[in-house]
Amino acid sequence: MTWRPIVVGVDASLEGAWAATAGAALARTAGTTCHLVHATREGVPAVALAELTEQAGELVAAHIAAVHDRVASRMWGVVPETAIDQLKVRIGRPARVLKDVVHETGAELVVLGGKHHSTLGRWMAGSTALDVVRSLDVPVLVTMSARTPVRRVLAAVDVSGAARPTIAAAERFAETVGAQLRIISVLEPLPVLPDAPSYPTGEFFNMLEERVTSQVWPLVKGRDTEKFVRYGPPVDLIAAEAAEWEADLVVVGSHGKGLIDRLLIGSVTERLLNQLPTSLLVLPAHSNVEARAAATATTMSTPQLVG
């Protein structure tokens, strides 16, 4: 099983060290390369650059060098020296910088250190992890601790086009690191809306469970993989399952809801990023052609599990 390069977004924080640790360990296990990247804002005021045009290049280079040394000092003893020597520091938004490096290296995974934010905090200040998840066309692994190695992988799926790539990614990850895999499908009751026709909850759940049995479980290749159906609020149940089973990693597929939903309500993916104590692997649905085709072709009017 061949892995392409892994890109790790780092900074001088503890979370950056977690990401570097996880990325380097996974790269060693997968037999691929690990590329450390740090995105920094323009460190020299534009006015100064305009006034000192001849020295502009030197000023920018000095800023990048200073940032490189600060971040590299945090990585010593965490990742191999060869990875630190190749640390890339670039000016720009993290999502844009990471996207460029992914394209240049042909990477298939980005690793970040997670930081918890409230919904209001994400709206006011933004979150690097959320911004990257929304922007990149490759899976993003958000590490929430330095806990290694990964021994238990929990994948959460629903009856949608995102189920196939989510299950495939969870199986591949678990096989690579030698982890136990458990897959759950959380069935959420229909919301009660004014003037909307009611649907008996029992019948609705039976219909969904039949679809999980016929359309989702056949996608699971491993005979020893545990499969369960849960009923209720997705975020609470996924978090509870992860805690009870002591999962090291949760895998979900993001459907990418609209801007208003992300700002005011928050998708399941965003709430998991904020609440889970475990690492989270997010597969952007828009990166998978098969998932888009399946989502377009399906006629099922079921609630989305992961958004």
N, C-alpha and C positions, 0 to 999 in steps of 0.2 A: 504494500500500500504506500504509494509515493505521495509525499507532502510537498507543496510548494513553499517558498519562504514565508516567514512569520514576521510581521512588523509590530513593534511595541512602542506605544506612545508613552514617553516618560517625562518626569519633571523632578525637581529636587525634594519632593514630598515623600512621606512614608508610603502613600498609595502608589507612587511611581516606582518605588522599590519593589512593592508587591507585584506589580505588572511585569517588571523586568525579571523577577524570580520565576514567575509562572511562564512567561514567554520563553526564557532560556531553557527551562526544564522541559517544556513541551517540544521545543526545537530539537533538543538532544534526543529525546525519546522517539520523535518522528523522523530523525535523520535529515533534518533540513537546517537552513540558516535562520538566524535571528537578527533583525535589524532594529536598533534603537533609534528613535526619532524624537526630537523635542521641537515644538513650535513656540517661537517667541515673538512678541510684538516688536515693532520698530523701536529700538532703544535710543535712537538719536532723534531729537526733535526735527521736524521738517524745516523749521526756520533755520536751525543751525546748518542743516545740510545745504540749504539754499545759499547761505552766506559763505559757507566753506566748501564750495564745489570741488576744489582741487583735493581736499582732504576727505571728501564724503566717503569714498571707497574705503579708506583706512579706518574711519570712524565706525562704519558699519561692521567691518571685519573685526575690529577690536571688541565691539559689543558682542558679536557672535562668539568670539573666542572666550570672552569672560563668562558668557552663559554656558558654553560647552564645559568649561572647567568646573563651574558650580554644579551642574547636573552630573558630570562624570564622577565627581568626588562622592556623590551619594550612591553611585552604582558600584564603587570599589568593594570587593568582597561579596557582592550579590550576584554578579554575572561574570563570565569569563572576560579577561582583559582584552581579548581580540574583539569582543563585541563592543566594549567601551571605546577601543581605538577607532571603531568605525561609526561611533555615535554621530548622527546627522543633526545639526541645528539649523533650522530655517525660519525665516520671518514670515508670519502669516497666521491665519486662523488654524487651529489644530485640525479640524475636519478637512480643510483644503490641503494642508501640508501632508497629512496622512494619505489622503486620496492620491496625491501626486506620487508619493513614495510607493504606494501599493502598485500603481501603474508602472513605475520604473523597475521595480523588483519582481513583478509578477506574483506578488504575495496573495495568499488565499485566506489569511486571517489577520485581524488586528487585535492586539491585546491592550487593554487600558486598566488603570487603577480606578476603582469606583469610589465615589464620595456621595453620601446621602444628602438629598436636597428636598425641601418641601415643595409642594406644587407651586406655591407663590414664589418661592425662591428660584425655581426653574424658570418661571415666567419673567421675573424681574432681572435675574442675573444670568440665567442660562446654565446649562450643564454640558461639559465637554463630552461626556459619555453619550448623552442623549443626542447631541448635535452630530456626533460621529455616526451613531446608529442610523440616524435619519439620512445621512449624506452618502454613506459608503455602499458599494454594491458587493461587499464581501462580509462574511460573518464577523461579529465583534464579540470578543471575550472580555467581560468586565470582572476583574478580580476584586473581591470584597475583603480579602484577608490574605495572609501569607501561608494559609493552610495548604500543604502539599504532602504527599502526592494525592491526586484525585483517585478515590477508590469507589465512589458511588455517584452515578450520573442519573439525574431525574429529568425526563423529557415530558413536557406538557403540550398536548396537541388537541385540536378540535376537528370537526368534520368540515374541512376546507382544503383548498389547494396548497396551503402551507404545511399540511400534515406530512406529505411525502418527503420534502427536503428536510424538515425538522427531524423526523425519525432517522433518515439516512445520516444526517450529521451527528446525531446522538450516538448511533451505532458505530460510526467511524471513529469518533472521539473515544468512546468507551473501549473499542477494540485496540486502539493505538496505545492507550495508557494502561490497559488491562483492568478496567473498572467494571463493576457490576452495573447493569442498566435496568431501570424501571421506567415504564411509560404510563402516564395517566392522562385520561381525557376528562376534563371537568365540564359537566353539563349545567349550564346556567338557566334558571327559570325565565320565562318570558316576562318582560317588564309590564307593569300594569299601566296602561295608557287610557286617558279619558276618551270615551266614545269608540274605543277599539273593541272588536269582538274578543270575548274571552275564550281561552283554550284550556281544558282540564290539565292541570299540572302533571298528573300521572300519565295521561295519554301522550302528552308532549315529551316527557322524559323517555317513555317507552319507544317512541318514534326515533328520538335521537340516539338512544342506545342501540337500536337495531342498525342504524347507519354506521355507528362506530364499529359494531361487530362485523358488518359486511364490507365497509369501505376503508376503515383505518387499520384495524388489527391485521388484515392480510398484508399490509405494508411492512410489518415487523418481520425481519429475517431470523433473528436469533430465537431458537426454541426455548432457551432458558430465560429469556427476557420476561420480566414480570409485567403484566398489563392490568390496569385497574380503571374503573369508572368512578368518578366522584360527582356529587351533586351540591351545587351552591355557588357562592361568590368565588370567581376564579383566583383572584390574588390571595385571599385568605386561605383557600384550600391548598393552593400550590405552596405557599409559605409554610403552612402547617405540615404538609406532607414532607417537605424538604427537612423541616426540623425534626419530625418524628422519626424519619428514616435516616437522619444524619447524612443527608446528601452533601457532597462536596461541590457539585456543579448542577445547575438547572439549565435546561436547553429549551428555548421557545422560538417560535417564528413570528416575526413582526408583520402585521398587515398594513401598517403605515396609515393611520387615520388622518383626517383633515386637521388643519392648523387649529381651528376652534376647539375641537375635541382635545387636542394635545395641551392647549393652554388652559382651558377651563375645567376639564374633567380629568384628563390624563388617561392614556391608554394602559392596558394591562402591563405591557412591557415597561412603561415608565414607572408604574407603581411597584413593579417587582424590583427594578433597579434601585428604588428608594427604600424598599422594605426588606429585601432578602439579606440574610446574613451570609449566604453562600455566593460563590461566583456565578455569573450568568452569561451564557452564550446565546447571542441573539442573531437569528438569521433574517436579514431583510428580505421580505417577500418579493420586492421589486428586482432583486438580483437573480431570481430564478425564473427562467422562461416557462418551465413546466408548471410551476406554481401559478403563474399568471394565467396560463392557458386553462388550467383546471378550474381556477376561480371564475374565469369568464364563462366557461362551458357549463358549470354546475347550475342547477335550478333550485338547489336547496335553500330554503329561507331559514337558516339557523343562525343563532347569535354567534358572534365571533368570540373565540376564547382569548386570543392574544392579539393585541392591537398596536 
